[in-house]
Amino acid sequence: MSIEEIVIAIQNGDTERKEELWPAIYKLVYKYCNRYTYTADKRGYTFEDLVSVSWFGVERAIKAYDAEGTEYELTELKWTIR
């Protein structure tokens, strides 16, 4: 099942699909978290803090997802990690 299909299923009320979503996107989340690790260290946050907070960005991106485009949803994830 693709990421888009999982997100659409979650939007339609199938919350059990969230468990399938994280393994599909964790590399992207880690990539974004690595970009902001230096800034986060200066503010007293650890890499693990960034990863855990990124789940809120994933939740926001799921709510904002529209099948027509994906750029906005990635922006939601990036802003949450920042």
N, C-alpha and C positions, 0 to 999 in steps of 0.2 A: 504494500500500500504506500502511495507517495505521501509526501508531507502535506500537499494540498488536500488530498482526500482525507487525511487524518484531521486537518484543521476544519474542514467542512463538516465532518462527522461530529467534532466537538461543538461547533456552532449549532448543530442541530440537536444537541442535548446528550450525545454519547460521551459522557465524561470519563469513561473507562479508557478511552483512546489517548488520554493525556500521558499514560504510562508508555505508550508507543512513541510519543512525540519526542520526549527528551533524548533517547538514544539517536534519533534521526538528526537532531540539531545541536548536540553538545559540542561538536567540533567548531561550529560557527560561534557559539557562545564563548568557548575558550579562546578563540581568536580575538574576539572583541575585548574580552577581559584582559588578555595579555597586553593589548594596546594601552590600557589605562592602569596597569599595575603600578607604574612609577608614581603617577599622580595619587593613586589610592594609598600607596605607602606613605607618602608625605602627609596625608590626612589621617593616618592611623588605621586604615583598613587593610585587610589581607586579601590575597587572591581568592580565597575561599569565600570571603564576604561578597566579593563581586559576583562570583558564580551563583551564590544563593540568592542574591538580589536580582540577578538576571531572570530568574523564574517569573518575577512580576512583570518584567518586560515581555516575556513570552506570553503571559496572560493578556497583556494589553494588545500585543500583536495579533493574537487569536481573535480578540473582539473587533479589531480594526480590519481584519482580513477581508479583502474583496477579490473575487476570482479574476477580475479584470486586470489588476496590477499588484505587484508585490513590493515596490520600492518603499512605500509608506510604512509597511509592516516592519521592514528591516530597520527603518529609522526609529520606530518605537522601541525596538530592542536596544539599539545603540544609545539612545537618550537615557534609558533606564540604567544602563551600566555606567554611563558617565556620572 
